[in-house]
Amino acid sequence: MKTSPTNDSRNRSAHSISRRAFLQSGTAILGLPFLEAFAPRSARAQQTPPKRMVCIMTNTGLLPENFWPKETGRSYTPSRYLTHLEAVRGRYSVINGLSHPDNSGGHVVEKSFLTGARFPSSAVFKNSISIDQLAAESLGHQTRFPFLALGVNGQHDGLLSVSRDGVFIPPELSPAKVYRRLFTPDTVEESEQRMREIGQRVSTLDFVNEKAKRLSRNLGSEDRARLEQYLTSVRDLEQRLEQARVWQQREKPQVAATAPQDILDNTQDVDRARLMYDMTLLALQSDSTRIVTLYLNPLEVLVKLPGVSDRTHTLTHHGNEPEKLEQLAKVEEAGLKNLGRFLEGLAAVNEGGRSLLDDTAVFFGSNMSNGSNHSNVNLPVLLAGGGFKHGQHMQFDLRNNTPLCNLYVSMLQHMGLERDTFSTGTGTLTGLELA
């Protein structure tokens, strides 16, 4: 039934719309915004869009002279790379003078990029939980997928998302597979198999619980305390399995976007990264997950771009040769164009008067500042969205860097976690405030 704008306003206040019914109607479109009518009328007043977080790392560093603005503060002139983010000027901050304490060793430091764990080049290095996994432990149950770990030209062992046990979580490298996980309905056989797997894991945990209870009767107080700590982890896993069972019984969201075709030619690194950015945007729009990591690895690739004839790794060791510097700049510039396009896509999605970018903290950086000398200080860092007061070039002490994990504490607080520390971070990042 057609209504005038005035009637439409009255209808929205009088009726609640079933989001599930809307999706099942076949009229759902890509980028369905947050709609107040999807919430019960009694809850609309306090309904706010959820908080999200995206962490992106490129493992080659960035040429400092092309990334950092010459001026600090808000009235800076965009650098060569930042000109490609002008459409979202004022909605991001570029930050210099950050690094992880006791992190050196060039490429190897990427292992602790999202964890801040010390001495990653040590033979006895033990990693710790990454910021995305910490957030997923607390918030991941709210969506079908607690998190997505994605990669471009990476290896399946991954070097970005790290579990609480210090184990790397393999990234998904296929945009087509990401799309199927997010939006393609499971077959009856696949759903039944998944439910059986969940049931088997629940049965195993029941067995472990029973054995542990018997064991605890004969333990001293210290051992009982250790066992109780272990059982707390078991109970957390039980809850996650139950949540997985519930999500498995729900229908996946529908989108009008067609499934992507994987690009097998790794020289098309720019297009491959663009596809994975698109999958990230779709995942957030559909609220399939609220936590994403994206590992970008153009290191050993000859990126197919006009004027580029050498592999990226070779170009990072440019020896200040003008030709190599310009080739490397073109590769890195293409990466910043992709980032700018992604941020513009987030900014274009309306969620009840706010954009998706407003509620998504997007962290972009590298484990090295300059690939030529493998420096791990003064890391190139950019934070967009997330409801922070942006629009500035922040510069901290370039000799005695501020812990990058202070920024991570700010991001965790944006997600709603009540934390004042994380890894080597001792507080939030000074000068970065929530709006």
C-alpha positions, 0 to 999 in steps of 0.5 A, a space after each residue: 500500500 502506498 503512503 504519503 511521507 506523513 503517513 509513512 512516518 506514522 506507520 513507522 511509529 505504529 508497526 514493527 517489521 520483521 527483519 527475517 520476513 523482509 529478507 525472506 521476501 526476496 526484496 533484500 538488497 546489498 547494503 541494507 541499512 540499519 532500520 529502526 522498524 526492525 526493532 520492537 517499538 519499545 526498544 527503538 529509543 535505545 537501539 544503536 548500531 553495533 560496534 565493529 573493528 577491522 584490522 589491516 596489515 600490509 607486510 612491506 612497510 610504506 615509503 615514509 616520505 609518501 605516507 606521512 604529511 609534512 605538517 602535524 595537527 589538523 591543517 596538514 597537506 595530504 601526502 601523495 598516498 593520503 590524497 587517495 583518502 580525501 573523500 573521507 578527510 576528517 574521518 581518519 587520523 594518521 599517527 606517527 611515533 608508534 611501535 611495539 617495545 622490544 620488537 625488532 627483526 624486520 619481517 619477523 615482527 609481523 608475528 606480533 603486529 596485533 599482539 604486541 608480544 615481546 622479542 618475536 625474533 627470539 628462538 623461544 618466542 611465545 606469542 599472545 592473543 591478538 586484539 581481534 581474538 580478544 574482542 571475539 572472545 567477548 563479542 563474537 557470539 553476537 553474530 554468526 561468525 565471531 570473526 573473519 580472518 582474511 588474506 591476500 597472497 598470504 600463506 595459509 599459516 597466517 601471521 596476523 590473528 593469534 589465539 589465546 594459546 599463541 597459535 596463528 589462525 589461518 586466513 581465508 584466501 578465497 573471496 569466493 569461499 568467503 561469500 559461500 560461508 556468508 551467504 550461500 545456504 547450507 545443503 541439508 547434508 552440510 547442515 546435518 554434518 555441522 550439527 553432528 560435529 557440534 554434538 560430538 564436540 559437546 559430548 567430548 567436553 562432557 566427558 572431560 568435565 566428568 573426568 576433571 570433577 573426579 580428579 579434583 577430589 584428590 588434588 591439593 588447593 593449588 592444583 584445584 585452582 589450576 584445574 578450575 582455570 582450565 574448566 573455565 575455558 572448557 565452559 567458555 567453549 561449551 557456550 560457544 558451541 551452543 551458540 554455534 548450534 543456534 546460528 546453524 539453525 538460522 537462515 543466512 542473510 540474502 544479498 543482491 551482490 553476486 558471488 565473486 570469481 577468484 583471481 588466480 593470477 597473483 600479479 593482479 594483487 590490486 584486484 585480489 585485494 579489492 575483492 577481499 575488501 568487498 567481502 569485508 564490507 559485505 560481511 559487516 553490512 549483513 552483520 555476519 561478523 563484526 570483527 575482521 582481520 585482513 593480511 595483505 602480502 604483496 612481498 614476493 609478487 610482481 604487481 601488474 601495474 603500469 610502470 612496474 617491472 620488478 617484484 615488490 620485495 626487490 623494490 623495497 630494497 631500492 637503494 634509493 634508486 629513483 626508478 625503483 622508488 617510483 615503482 614501489 610508490 606505484 605499488 603502495 599507492 594502489 594499496 592506499 587507493 583500495 583502502 580509500 575505496 573501502 572507507 568510502 564504501 563504509 561511509 556510504 552505508 546509513 545506519 539510523 542516521 550514522 554511517 557504517 564507518 562511524 561505528 567501525 574502527 578501521 586500523 591500517 598499518 604495517 609491521 615495518 616503517 621502511 622495508 629498505 632497512 627493515 626498521 620496526 619503529 615509527 610504524 605507518 599507522 592510520 585509524 579511521 571511523 569508530 566514532 573517534 575525533 579524527 582529521 589530524 596527523 598525530 605525531 609522538 616521540 620519534 626516538 622513544 616511541 609510544 606503544 602501539 598497543 595504547 592505540 589497541 586499548 582505545 580500539 577495544 574500548 570503542 568495542 565496549 570492552 572495559 579494559 585499560 591495558 592490553 599487552 604492552 599498552 598501559 592506557 588509551 592513546 593520548 589525544 585520540 578521543 571518542 566523539 
